[in-house]
């Protein structure tokens, strides 16, 4: 599958000068954002980019995506469960 988008010529020229591989960068950015939104899975992200699990982890860290953080609501539920279990 091929996806393209247009940039103003001056912007494209600058990016192609400043960025080693603009096509790869754009592909990574788009797929990481789809992962962040929950549109694709971790596995789909990795195979789409031809990366191992560790490479995929590194990519997500570079993009400041942490998949293992729980929400405040989930934390509250876990605290409530622990309190029930210890009788407080």
N, C-alpha and C positions, 0 to 999 in steps of 0.2 A: 504494500500500500504506500502510496506517495501522497504527501500533503505539502502544499505550497502556500505561501502567502507573500504579498507584495509589500515592499518597503520603499520609501522614497530613495531614489538612486544615491543621493549623497549619504544617507544613513547606511545603506548597504555597503557602499565603498568604504566608509569609515570602519564599519564592523569587520569587513573582510580584511582590512589592514591590521586591525587591533586584535582580532580573535583568530587563533590558529585554525580551528575547524568549526566554522559557524553552523554548518549543517548538523554536526553531531551535538553541539551545544543546544541548538534549538530543539532537536529531537529529545534529548535528555530532559530539558526544561518542561516540555509539553507532557512527557510521560510521568515525570515526578509530580506535576500538578494534577494529572488525572489520578495518580495514586493517592495524593493528599486529599482529593475530593471523594475518594472511595469508589471511583469509577472502574479502576483496574486493581487487581490484587498485587500483593508483594511478588508473588511468583510470576505473574504476567509482566510486571515491571522488569524483573531480572531477565526473563527470556526475551523480551522485546529488545533489550539492550545487549543481549549476549553476555551477560555478567553472571559470575558466581554469586553465591549468597553473601560472601564477604565483600565482594566488590559492590553489590547492591547496597549493603549496609553502609559502606564508605560513601557512596553517592548520596544516600539519604542524609547522612551526617553533614556532608558538604552543603546540602540544600536546607539544612536545619529542620529536617523532618524527623520527629521522634514518634515512632509507631507504638511504643510500649507505655507511654504515659497514660494514666487513667484520668478520667474527668473528676471534677469536684464531687459530682453526684455519685460516681462509682466509689470514691474514697469514703464518702459519708455512709454509703451502704455497707462497705467493708467494716468500718468502725462500729456501726450499729450491730452487725453480725458478731463481731468479736466481743462486744459488750454483752450481748445475749449469751454467748457461749461461756463467758467467765462469770456471768451472773451479776453484772453491775448495771 
